[in-house]
Amino acid sequence: MKIAFICFPMEKVGGIRTWMTEFEIGNPDIQVDEFFITTNNTRKPEPYKNEFNIKNILGFEKEEWLEELKTTLNNYDGILFHVMCPHKLKNYTKTTWKKVYDVLDLDKVIVRLTDPYMIKYYPWMSEVISKKNLKVLVCQEKFESSTNYFNYQKFITHNPYNQKIKDIDFSKKEENLIDINNFKGCKHKEGIINFNLSNIKRIIEYGDNTNLDFKLFEEKTRNMNEINKNKIELKGWCLREDIFKELEKAKYGLDCSSFSNVDMNMDFSLLEYIDFGVIPYTYLRMDKYYPFEVKIINKSRINDFEYNIDIIKENKKKLDICNPKKVLEDLEIIFKEKRKENVRWW
């Protein structure tokens, strides 16, 4: 099977890049090619010169570019849009991107819903989904929330994840609290000032320390008592291998992601916590579609951090539901599904 992964430009790249990489690593026996669709109308950017670091560049603003896009993508068995259209922004309101869907074999197309703020950033996609009767792939954690807003032909799957370690070495575990989430969690990291950190040895924070929210976090933690403040290590950006070494030693992990219109979450930070034997502490539940046990942060407070090896072992066993080969099986079924007519976005 040959699958094309497609991305239009977007402002911030996070889990989408990870999703594609994890899927490709876990399915080495099939051909997966990535394509970036530029909105530029004069020239295409150079290979890899885009937010996704994608080599293959396609365009649609010139007639010959659109013909190349049509010929190239229709040669695949499946076409999966990870970013289904450009964000609608003050400085980008052109709708010429819609012609991409006019030239594709839509029976091969799946568009993936990844953003909880679809109405805000992708309102103009509603017409395309409705008129073209597109198949939409929704990650498990966003299925319930999206159902409240949208009515269309939906399919669900888990996020693909390749386990990084086979067995957890509990002898390495220390009373460390780690936060590896860099994306939407930044603006909630300061919640640790309300936690009981008496049994915590080290607080290890990763993330973009040039980000405004990260700077606010630094300012707020200056007001913590000296004992807790001295436990904080601001690592900034680090190699994944360095983060994995700290995950092997940590007992507790924070995921402070929070969204105004979604009450569930399952990002790759949480999956890495589970893989490395870290108890996740998170603001959002995940119990309905994922079988993992986590600790929910109640009203931004944690009174005691507790480490339960039995929970850790059970979580690790259940991580196989995210096996990329199982996600591929889901995609193969969806690609073969017939598109339904007269399904409306809202």
Buried (B, 14 or more C-beta within 10 A) or exposed (E): BEBBBBBBBBEEBBBBBBBBBBBBEBBEEBEBBBBBBBBBEEEBBEEEEBBBEBBBBBBBBBEEBBEBBBEBBBEBBBBBBBBBBBBBEEEEEEEEBBEBBEBBEBBBBBBBBBBBEBBEBBEBBBEBBBEBBBBBBBBBBBBBBBEEEBEBBBBBBBBBBBBBEEEBEEEEBEBBBBBBBBBBBBBBBBBBBEBEBEEBEBBBBBBBBEBEBBEBBBEBBEEBEEEBBEBBEBBEEBEEEEBBBBBBBBBBBBBBBBBEEBBBBBBBBBBBBBBBBBBBBBBBBBEEBBEBBBBEBEEBEBEEBEBEEEBBEBBBEBBEBBBBBBBBEBBBEBBEEEEEEEBEBE
